[in-house]
Amino acid sequence: MPPFLKNHHIQVIWSKDGSLPADWTKENLTRWVKRARGDIIYSPKVAHETTHLVCSESTWTDNRDALASHQKGCERSEKLYIVSTDWLVDCLHLQKKRRESKYLWSKLSEKKAIDISSDDNDAVENPIDLLVKHTKKFVDKRDQAALEAKHAAEDAQRAEEQARERREQELAREYEARIRKENAALIRRGCRKSRNEIFSDEHRIYRDFENFPYEITLTKVDLAKNRNERVTITIYESNAEPHTYATNLNRAGTDRQPTNNILVAIGATFPVARRQFVRAFEELTHKTWEDRFAPSKAAEQTEAFDGRPFVYTPPRSGPRGLALYLEPKDDDAPAAIEGPTSDALKTTAETPIGVSVETDKAVEMIVAETVEAEGHDNTPTTDEPVSQTSEPEMNEADDKNMPSEDTGSSESENEAISAQTGHPTVDTEMTESEQAGYARSMSPAELDADVVISDEHDPEDDAESYGADGNGDLDVFEDLLSMAREQRNSQEHDMAMCKKRSTSVAPPVPHRWAAHSDTHDSGMSDSEGPGQLPPSRKRKWDDFFEGFEDSPAQ
């Protein structure tokens, strides 16, 4: 037995109330206490060396004052515990020392007094039960049964309400616990995301003027092995002005930790961040940013998972990132369009896209030179009227390029062409009356067909549309104007040559216009020779050049 009663001097005051078991004799009790290394004293008076006084309830009640005074006298030297017999019984049965606080008679008596007073209070506080108890024998049995049934129903209803309240409280506790759990998960997820977003302190996700966030997610799924991979490409914009930009690529997926790859570091310009954004998109999806809405090609199952392209799913509604190539604008300035000639363009509130001042001055200079040269060539130097039959001089090179005048060898060819087309062929120059008669013999559809064929491609239209947009480069625009002037001079020269010499085919279109001027009101005056442009085409050229002269400098 362990020495759990060492240095304990126990004095037992025997009583005749049977508080100790029958086998607890002095011999047995002495042997048990000695085995636990304790000391036991048998005396009717309290000894000076006693540490624990074991007595019954009757002994404590009869000698309370004497024991209390003796206990106060022992407090100066050594504490004396006056305990019940249960303390010694529990210590010997459990073979270890028990605390004395639960077995002190001073506390046990106080607790018993409180219990007695509470019972008395219950008797006073429940007069209804007392009344029912004493008047029950005077109540009829049927009334008593009805009253008991009513009380039972009320008790059942009360119990049901209490059960419902307990369920509601339990559900409320479960809901609060679930909310706390979800909030904790959200906080952990936000902390993890903030750790992954390295630019989350001083930057925000860039949004264009359509409010499209440039944070796109690309996915790749392998259904056979139940794995996936996600890539998030983000353009960040600094909170401070002037704005700087950065590009980040975040990878995550099955069996891999999220990692960040900084494509463009903090402090870069928007074109640099955008270029890396588009390049990463093209490398991962095998599609350009402009073709992102096209359906993706289905990956073969035999293809390696790492080699499969990622898939981009655009938003179903709202902005879809169509303004990526627009420069970010400040609050006061409109957005500028980036392109091959962005340096030569200026944006205004009235005309967002226009021609720069340098380009406008160059065009005015070219137009002035062209108008001066054409006016010198077409305006007569004297007051004498220009003869309608006047012809430009021809050099030897032009004469060599013209077909031979030997018509004898081509008579059969002329007859075949005349039979096929239904129009006469001439070997000599036609007079004005012959030309007019020939034009009257043609149907309006044939005349319109000839006009459409002659106007099938006009370089003047290309130059006019190109210059009006203001999106072309200055050198390219000058080349277009030069080509248009050369082709215009070539057409004038061809009309002059066709007037001078006849061919084996139908008369050229300019001659038909000249011959048809009387009936179709072409607007050609008598002073205009056959070597000049028709009025409709000349008006188009004049409108083209006047458009550049009247256009304001942007």
C-alpha positions in Angstrom: 0.0 0.0 0.0 1.4 3.5 -0.8 2.2 5.8 2.0 -0.7 8.2 1.4 -1.2 9.0 5.1 2.4 9.8 6.0 2.8 12.5 8.6 -1.0 12.4 9.3 -2.1 12.0 13.0 -5.7 10.8 12.9 -7.9 10.8 16.0 -11.1 8.9 15.8 -14.0 9.6 18.2 -16.2 6.5 18.3 -20.0 6.9 18.4 -22.8 4.5 18.8 -24.9 5.8 15.8 -23.3 3.2 13.4 -21.6 5.7 11.1 -18.7 3.3 10.6 -19.0 -0.1 9.0 -19.2 -3.2 11.3 -15.8 -4.6 10.3 -14.1 -1.3 11.3 -12.8 -2.3 14.6 -10.0 -0.6 16.4 -7.6 -3.4 15.5 -8.4 -3.4 11.8 -8.4 0.4 11.6 -5.1 0.7 13.4 -3.5 -1.9 11.0 -4.9 -0.1 7.9 -3.7 3.3 9.0 -0.2 2.0 9.9 0.1 0.3 6.6 -0.5 3.7 4.9 2.3 5.2 7.1 -0.1 7.1 9.2 -0.7 7.5 13.0 -4.0 6.9 14.8 -5.1 8.1 18.2 -8.0 6.9 20.3 -8.9 9.5 23.0 -12.1 11.3 24.1 -10.2 14.6 24.2 -8.5 16.2 21.3 -4.8 15.7 21.4 -2.3 18.5 20.6 -0.6 16.6 17.7 -3.9 15.7 16.0 -4.2 16.8 12.4 -7.5 15.1 11.5 -10.4 14.6 13.8 -12.8 11.9 12.5 -16.3 12.0 14.2 -19.9 11.3 13.4 -22.6 13.9 12.8 -24.1 13.5 16.2 -20.7 14.1 17.9 -20.2 17.2 15.8 -23.7 18.5 16.6 -23.5 17.8 20.3 -19.9 19.3 20.8 -19.9 21.9 18.0 -18.9 24.8 20.3 -16.1 23.0 22.0 -14.7 21.6 18.8 -14.9 25.0 17.1 -13.0 26.7 19.9 -10.4 24.0 19.9 -10.1 24.3 16.2 -9.4 28.1 16.5 -6.8 27.4 19.1 -5.0 25.0 16.8 -4.9 27.4 13.9 -2.0 29.2 15.4 0.4 26.2 15.2 -1.1 23.5 13.0 -4.4 23.3 11.2 -7.0 20.8 12.5 -9.5 19.3 10.1 -12.7 18.1 11.6 -14.1 15.7 9.0 -16.8 13.1 8.7 -16.1 9.3 8.8 -16.6 9.2 5.0 -13.2 10.9 4.5 -11.3 8.0 6.2 -13.5 5.4 4.4 -12.8 6.9 1.0 -9.1 7.2 1.6 -8.7 3.6 2.7 -10.8 2.3 -0.2 -9.2 4.4 -2.9 -5.7 4.0 -1.3 -5.0 7.7 -1.7 -5.6 10.8 0.2 -8.8 12.7 -0.5 -9.3 16.4 -0.1 -10.7 17.5 3.2 -12.8 20.4 1.9 -15.6 18.1 0.8 -15.8 16.3 4.1 -15.5 19.2 6.6 -18.4 19.3 9.1 -18.4 23.1 9.0 -19.3 23.1 5.3 -21.5 20.1 5.4 -23.7 21.6 8.2 -24.1 24.8 6.3 -25.1 23.0 3.1 -27.6 21.0 5.0 -29.1 24.1 6.5 -29.4 25.7 3.1 -31.3 22.6 1.8 -33.7 22.7 4.7 -34.4 26.4 4.2 -35.0 25.8 0.5 -37.5 23.1 1.2 -39.4 25.4 3.6 -39.4 28.2 1.0 -40.8 25.8 -1.6 -43.7 25.0 0.7 -44.4 28.6 1.2 -44.0 29.7 -2.4 -46.4 27.0 -3.8 -49.7 27.6 -2.1 -51.7 26.2 -5.0 -50.2 22.7 -4.6 -50.8 22.9 -0.9 -54.4 23.9 -1.6 -55.0 21.1 -4.1 -53.5 18.6 -1.7 -55.8 19.5 1.1 -59.0 20.1 -0.9 -58.7 17.1 -3.2 -60.9 14.9 -1.1 -63.8 17.5 -1.4 -63.8 17.6 -5.2 -66.1 15.4 -7.3 -64.4 12.6 -9.2 -65.7 13.6 -12.6 -64.6 17.2 -12.0 -61.3 16.0 -10.8 -60.9 13.8 -13.9 -61.7 16.7 -16.2 -59.4 19.0 -14.3 -56.6 16.5 -14.5 -57.2 16.0 -18.2 -57.0 19.8 -18.7 -53.9 20.0 -16.6 -52.4 17.1 -18.6 -53.2 18.9 -21.9 -51.7 22.1 -20.7 -48.6 20.2 -19.5 -48.3 18.5 -22.9 -48.7 21.8 -24.7 -46.1 23.4 -22.4 -43.8 20.5 -23.0 -44.3 20.8 -26.8 -43.5 24.5 -26.7 -40.4 23.9 -24.6 -39.3 21.2 -27.1 -39.9 23.5 -30.0 -37.9 26.3 -28.3 -35.1 23.8 -27.6 -35.1 22.8 -31.3 -35.1 26.5 -32.4 -32.2 27.2 -30.1 -30.3 24.2 -31.3 -30.9 25.2 -35.0 -29.8 28.8 -34.1 -26.6 27.4 -32.5 -26.0 25.2 -35.6 -26.6 28.2 -37.9 -24.2 30.4 -35.9 -21.6 27.6 -35.9 -21.9 27.2 -39.7 -21.7 30.9 -40.3 -18.6 31.1 -38.1 -17.1 28.2 -40.0 -17.9 29.8 -43.4 -16.5 33.1 -42.3 -13.4 31.5 -41.1 -13.0 29.7 -44.5 -13.6 33.0 -46.3 -11.0 34.7 -44.2 -8.5 31.9 -44.8 -9.3 32.0 -48.5 -8.9 35.7 -48.7 -5.6 35.6 -46.8 -4.4 32.9 -49.2 -5.5 34.9 -52.2 -3.9 38.0 -50.8 -0.6 36.1 -50.4 -0.9 34.9 -54.0 -1.7 38.4 -55.4 1.6 40.1 -55.0 0.3 43.4 -56.4 -2.7 43.6 -54.1 -1.4 46.4 -51.8 -0.8 49.4 -54.2 -2.4 48.1 -57.4 -5.9 47.2 -58.7 -7.1 45.1 -61.6 -7.1 47.2 -64.8 -10.5 47.9 -66.3 -11.0 49.6 -69.7 -13.6 52.3 -70.4 -16.2 49.5 -70.9 -15.5 48.3 -67.3 -14.1 45.0 -68.5 -11.6 43.5 -65.9 -8.5 42.2 -67.5 -8.2 39.2 -65.3 -9.0 36.2 -67.5 -9.0 32.6 -66.4 -7.9 29.8 -68.8 -8.8 26.2 -68.0 -7.7 22.7 -69.1 -9.5 19.6 -67.9 -8.5 15.9 -68.2 -11.7 13.8 -67.6 -9.9 10.5 -67.9 -7.6 11.2 -64.9 -9.8 13.6 -63.1 -7.4 16.5 -63.0 -7.5 20.1 -64.1 -5.2 23.1 -64.4 -6.1 26.8 -64.3 -4.1 29.9 -65.4 -5.1 33.4 -64.5 -3.5 36.3 -66.5 -4.0 39.7 -64.9 -3.0 43.3 -65.8 -2.6 45.5 -62.7 -2.9 49.2 -62.6 -1.3 51.4 -59.9 -3.6 53.4 -57.6 -1.3 56.4 -57.7 -1.0 58.7 -60.7 0.6 58.7 -63.2 -0.6 55.1 -63.6 1.9 52.3 -64.1 1.1 48.7 -65.0 2.2 45.2 -64.4 1.3 41.7 -65.7 1.1 38.6 -63.6 0.4 34.9 -64.4 -0.9 32.6 -61.7 -1.0 28.8 -62.1 -3.0 26.5 -60.0 -4.5 23.0 -60.4 -4.7 19.5 -59.2 -1.7 18.3 -57.1 0.1 21.6 -57.5 0.6 24.7 -55.3 -0.5 28.1 -56.7 2.5 29.9 -58.2 3.0 33.4 -59.5 5.0 34.3 -62.6 5.6 38.1 -63.0 5.6 38.7 -66.7 5.9 42.5 -66.4 7.3 44.1 -63.3 5.8 47.1 -61.5 6.4 50.5 -63.2 5.9 49.5 -66.8 3.8 51.3 -69.4 0.5 50.0 -70.6 1.7 48.9 -74.1 4.4 46.7 -72.5 2.0 45.1 -70.1 -0.6 44.6 -72.8 2.0 43.0 -75.2 3.0 40.4 -72.6 -0.7 39.8 -71.7 -1.6 39.0 -75.4 1.6 37.0 -75.9 0.8 34.8 -72.8 -2.8 34.3 -74.1 -1.6 33.2 -77.5 1.0 30.8 -76.1 -1.5 29.1 -73.8 -4.6 29.0 -76.0 -2.8 28.7 -79.4 -5.2 31.5 -80.6 -4.7 35.2 -81.0 -6.6 37.7 -78.8 -8.7 38.7 -81.7 -9.8 35.1 -82.3 -10.7 34.4 -78.7 -14.4 34.1 -79.5 -13.8 31.4 -82.0 -14.6 27.8 -80.8 -11.6 25.9 -79.5 -10.5 22.8 -81.2 -11.3 19.6 -79.3 -8.2 18.1 -77.8 -7.5 14.5 -78.7 -7.4 12.1 -75.8 -4.1 10.6 -77.0 -2.5 14.0 -76.8 -0.4 14.7 -73.7 -2.2 16.7 -71.1 0.7 19.2 -70.8 0.7 19.9 -74.5 -3.1 20.6 -74.8 -4.1 24.2 -75.2 -6.0 26.0 -72.6 -9.6 27.1 -73.2 -10.9 30.6 -72.6 -14.6 31.1 -71.9 -15.7 34.7 -72.6 -18.5 36.3 -70.6 -22.0 35.7 -71.9 -23.1 39.3 -71.5 -21.6 42.7 -70.7 -18.2 44.0 -71.8 -16.0 41.4 -73.5 -12.6 43.1 -73.7 -13.0 44.8 -77.2 -11.1 47.9 -76.1 -7.7 46.3 -75.2 -5.9 48.2 -77.9 -7.1 51.6 -76.7 -4.7 53.5 -74.5 -5.9 54.1 -71.0 -7.3 57.7 -70.8 -7.2 60.2 -68.0 -10.3 61.8 -66.6 -9.9 64.9 -68.8 -8.5 63.6 -72.1 -10.2 61.2 -74.6 -8.7 57.9 -75.4 -6.1 57.7 -78.2 -6.1 54.9 -80.7 -2.9 53.0 -81.1 -1.9 52.1 -84.6 0.8 52.4 -87.3 0.3 56.2 -87.5 -0.7 57.0 -83.9 2.1 59.6 -83.7 0.6 61.4 -86.7 -2.9 61.4 -85.4 -4.6 63.9 -83.0 -7.9 63.4 -81.2 -10.4 66.2 -80.7 -13.9 66.2 -79.3 -15.5 66.9 -82.7 -13.3 64.6 -84.9 -11.8 61.7 -82.9 -9.5 60.7 -85.8 -8.0 63.2 -88.3 -5.0 64.2 -90.4 -2.2 65.9 -88.6 -1.0 69.4 -89.3 2.1 68.2 -91.1 0.2 65.8 -93.4 -2.3 68.5 -94.2 0.4 71.0 -95.2 2.1 68.4 -97.4 -1.2 67.5 -99.1 -2.0 71.2 -99.8 1.4 71.7 -101.4 0.9 68.6 -103.7 -2.6 69.7 -104.6 -1.4 73.3 -105.4 1.4 71.9 -107.7 -1.1 69.5 -109.4 -3.7 72.2 -110.0 -1.1 74.7 -111.3 0.3 72.1 -113.7 -3.1 71.0 -114.9 -4.3 74.6 -115.3 -1.2 75.4 -117.4 -1.8 72.4 -119.7 -5.5 72.8 -120.2 -5.8 76.6 -120.3 -5.1 78.3 -123.7 -2.3 80.8 -123.7 -4.1 83.1 -126.2 -7.5 84.4 -126.6 -8.1 82.3 -129.7 -10.6 79.5 -129.3 -9.3 76.0 -129.2 -10.3 74.1 -132.2 -12.3 71.0 -131.6 -10.3 69.2 -134.2 -6.9 70.1 -132.7 -4.8 67.1 -131.9 -1.8 66.8 -129.6 1.6 66.2 -131.2 3.0 62.7 -131.2 6.5 61.7 -130.9 8.2 58.9 -132.7 7.9 56.4 -129.8 4.1 56.8 -129.8 4.0 56.4 -133.5 5.9 53.1 -133.3 3.6 51.8 -130.6 0.5 52.5 -132.7 -0.9 49.7 -135.0 -0.1 49.7 -138.7 -2.4 51.6 -141.1 -2.3 48.7 -143.5 -6.0 47.9 -143.6 -5.9 45.6 -146.6 -4.6 42.6 -144.6 -7.3 43.0 -141.9 -10.4 43.2 -144.0 -11.5 39.7 -143.2 -10.9 40.4 -139.5 -13.0 43.6 -139.7 -15.8 41.7 -141.3 -15.7 38.9 -138.6 -15.7 41.5 -135.8 -18.6 43.4 -137.4 -20.6 40.2 -137.8 -19.9 39.2 -134.2 -20.6 42.5 -132.5 -23.2 43.9 -134.9 -21.3 47.2 -135.2 -19.6 48.5 -138.3 -15.8 48.7 -138.3 -14.1 51.6 -140.0 -10.6 51.9 -141.5 -10.6 55.6 -141.8 -11.4 58.4 -139.4 -15.1 59.0 -138.7 -16.6 62.4 -139.0 -18.8 64.0 -136.4 -22.0 63.0 -138.2 -20.8 59.4 -138.5 -19.9 59.3 -134.9 -23.3 60.7 -133.9 -25.1 58.2 -136.1 -23.1 55.3 -134.7 -23.9 56.4 -131.1 -27.6 56.6 -131.9 -27.5 53.0 -133.3 -26.3 51.7 -129.9 -28.7 50.9 -127.2 -28.6 52.6 -123.8 -27.7 49.3 -122.1 -24.6 49.0 -124.4 -23.6 52.5 -123.6 -24.0 51.9 -119.9 -22.0 48.7 -120.2 -19.2 50.5 -121.9 -19.2 53.1 -119.2 -19.2 50.5 -116.4 -16.3 48.7 -118.1 -14.3 51.9 -118.4 -15.0 52.8 -114.8 -14.4 49.3 -113.4 -11.4 50.4 -111.3 -10.5 54.0 -110.8 -7.4 54.8 -108.8 -8.9 58.2 -108.1 -11.5 56.4 -105.8 -8.7 54.6 -103.9 -6.8 57.8 -103.4 -9.9 59.7 -102.4 -11.1 57.2 -99.8 -7.6 56.6 -98.5 -6.9 60.3 -98.0 -10.3 61.2 -96.6 -9.9 58.7 -93.7 -6.6 60.3 -92.7 -5.2 56.9 -91.6 -2.5 56.6 -94.2 1.1 57.4 -94.0 2.4 60.6 -95.8 4.8 58.7 -98.1 2.1 56.2 -99.1 -0.4 59.0 -99.7 2.1 60.8 -102.0 2.7 57.6 -104.0 -1.1 57.2 -104.5 -1.4 60.7 -105.7 1.5 60.3 -108.1 0.0 57.0 -109.5 -3.4 58.7 -109.9 -1.8 61.6 -111.9 0.1 59.2 -114.1 -2.9 57.2 -115.0 -4.9 60.3 -115.6 -2.3 61.6 -118.1 -2.2 58.1 -119.7 -6.0 58.2 -120.2 -5.8 61.6 -121.8 -3.1 60.5 -124.1 -5.0 57.3 -125.1 -8.1 59.4 -125.9 -6.0 61.7 -128.1 -4.4 58.8 -129.9 -7.8 57.1 -130.5 -9.1 60.3 -132.0 -6.2 60.6 -134.4 -6.0 57.0 -135.6 -8.7 54.4 -136.2 -8.6 50.8 -135.0 -10.0 47.5 -136.0 -12.4 47.4 -133.1 -15.3 49.6 -132.1 -14.6 53.3 -131.5 -13.1 54.0 -128.0 -15.3 55.1 -125.2 -14.2 58.8 -125.1 -15.3 59.2 -128.7 -18.7 57.7 -127.9 -19.0 60.2 -125.1 -18.1 63.0 -127.4 -20.5 61.8 -130.1 -23.3 61.2 -127.5 -23.0 64.6 -126.0 -25.8 66.1 -128.1 -28.5 63.6 -127.1 -27.4 62.6 -123.5 -26.4 66.1 -122.3 -22.9 65.2 -121.3 -22.1 68.8 -120.4 -19.0 69.1 -122.7 -18.6 72.6 -124.1 -17.4 73.4 -127.6 -14.1 74.6 -126.2 -13.3 71.1 -124.8 -11.3 68.9 -127.2 -11.5 65.2 -127.5 -8.2 64.9 -125.8 -9.6 66.1 -122.5 -11.3 64.2 -119.7 -15.1 63.8 -119.8 -16.9 66.3 -117.6 -18.2 63.7 -115.1 -14.8 62.3 -114.4 -13.2 65.8 -114.4 -15.8 66.9 -111.8 -14.8 63.9 -109.7 -11.2 64.9 -109.7 -12.1 68.5 -108.9 -14.2 67.4 -105.9 -11.4 65.2 -104.8 -8.9 68.0 -104.7 -11.3 70.5 -103.3 -12.1 68.1 -100.4 -8.4 68.3 -99.4 -8.2 72.1 -99.8 -11.4 72.6 -97.7 -10.6 70.1 -95.0 -9.4 71.8 -91.7 -6.1 70.9 -90.1 -6.7 68.5 -87.3 
